[in-house]
Each structure stands twice: as C-alpha cells, then as structure tokens.
C-alpha cells in the first residue's frame, strides 16, 4: 500500500503454494510454535493479507483463530484476492485491536497472541504501550506466548519495544535475519529461560507441517539484540476516559504526527 509518498509491502501470498509463508518476518513469527506447539486458541491483531493466519488455519484446523482488523477494505481485499475464507473456528472481527482485547477479559484465554497491526506505514501507538501489553496479559493463558512484528531496519525504536515488553514479560526472545529485513519479538511469562540450544533441540520434536526450515528460523535468534536499559518504555499518552478518542485519532490514515512512525526502506 502507499502512505506519505512511499510504498510498504504488507503481505505476500504464493498462489501456487498457499500454505507457504513468503515474507521473512512471517516465518520468524513461527518461532512462537516452538514454545507453544499445540495452541487451542490464537489471536492475531492485524490481518494484512491474511497469509499468517491462513497458514495457521491449515496447520491447526481444529484451533480457534480470531483475527482483528479495523479496516473493512483490507478485509474485503483479502477475501477477494488473498484466499481468505472464514470458517466455524476462523473468524475476522472488524474492530480496533485494543478494544477487542478489552472485550475478551474474563473469557477463555489465548495460547498465542500475534501483534502485526500497521496503518499507513505506522504502528498505531495505542497498540505499542505498556498498558496495552498489560491488557494482553489479562487474556493470555499462563503458558501463553506473544509474537510481535517489530518491522525491519526502518524501525529505529526497537530497543524501546523490547524494553516495554520486558516491563511486563519475564522472558524476551528477539529474532532478526542477517539482512535486517525483519525483526520479531517473542514474549512469555515462563520462569525458564531458553537458550538457542534449547530451541534447536525443540525443533527435533517439531511436528507442525511448516514448509520451511524451523531450524533456520532459530539461527536468527539474537539473545542480546535491541537491549538498551535507557530506552524509553512506551506508555499511553491519554487517560482511560480519553481512550476511545485517542484510538480514533491513532487509527486515522495520516502519518504526519505519529508517535511511532515506520519509514519505508523498500525491504520485503
């Protein structure tokens, strides 16, 4: 899509092999399945082209999947061109991600939560704050896992992303490909810290039919990446009473005054 004069690649689907994930970040997100190999309930915030959740639905046909997407046009295009088909346990919800998360309190928790929401080349700020991640914890199962797309080299605020997650989650795992096209963060609240060797051992028991090497994904694990204890922790810049108004503002198309901008570097 185009935003502020630049083009941003949001999703890609191989029409000859729809079960394959084409983009680097989407493959790296699947590192989450090492920590949670048999999810019963999955939440994706941000539909994009639906590539990730379409594949997850193929691999886990009995798993309940909720996808939250605020843009009706995105949903329409995905259904028309990206093979998106809702089923009895694969649902698309046209609503803001944060509002949906708040609605899930006291309901059955999620085993996997993926955060991949972008709007005109920017991440809506209310979906990047400590307060939002606390709300994610409220709907996450005790052994649950969060996977977040941190974007690529054009996101210079990744240390703040890590610092914000670390304020709430006990374990943080960052992945980045050698070309720095993509970066992904995995967060859990488990006591045990996994090493690269632990992850590689887990790949030997990995039974999810992903059409790529999960070992290669593990090789992109960077344990010391984006660590900066002086980095800013992102916090809501609005009161609870102002939340709805702030969400409406953040979800507008304009990228001129975003608190959390992403710049195009024409990466994939």
Steps between C-alpha positions, in 0.01 A plus 500: 500500500605864470539743787661846515655451157662162565397142436489236773482126440242366744447144386583251228335172401643235268192412293658168400573393857265680736620309806845658468594819680680734260618791715796474735320638805209258465736202511678645803167541681467122486775475762206546737393143419817367661371636831135416435484210249132413551299823537126467561421870461685759292452877471650707217482880526532629144390299197733624228454260209394220732802290404603409855156410633402318180804276549432454871145397415634242253748361753261508798151445352346434844648811661282806564650804325382859548637769269442867578510753215360852518507571125201358314676551166789280610255225594321537167824479298623200698182310428512597132870450420677325791289187542358603837202287598342506844390171654334387820822553694680763286344841556575853376387785729474853360600698808801672653745252652515660842125524534467134402761396756314688773180319400669161556560548872364217712449284190696192397868601468720479192805274467656713226460872437658659193540877465533614140293817463609780270313802366639700206855397578475556873422293808203655685656619823224366726602151382864545611474604864555345840132544579399307188742217577355479851159452339651228279620323814143505631381286206810279468513146637764441774725316251398733217734662250497840329663558162551857379612628161759770573544581131844535343788742488270800458372459857763674711294460818543125545695542829193678636282216376711248686517714812121542500437127468764428767313721745224236506633171364766287670660360186574685176642340184593712197555373148653690208606375158857570377383766252297671775191489281287390792503476878265305725463490878365202693386559860395255771444511875663165566773463759739302284735682263552322169837501328559460127595138573166445676320633194702282264421193711133592483515504119578127507155444655330759281203342323325802353506458119668831422640500143832653603785429739411591857867443584591786269255717692672408827834604347365855480458515880700794639501478883667838554321690225327833567602510868524855630403554863476873432250455220161660539214282626197586288202606711150618418491872427134522598280433803253212519218746442669619181575152364231478231583846366874420500441171318296677232782753456771233480307303242472788255691465173727799547860412592617858556478505879533136603667431833635177354583547127646236268699617198509307173836352402347292220581176681295182481 
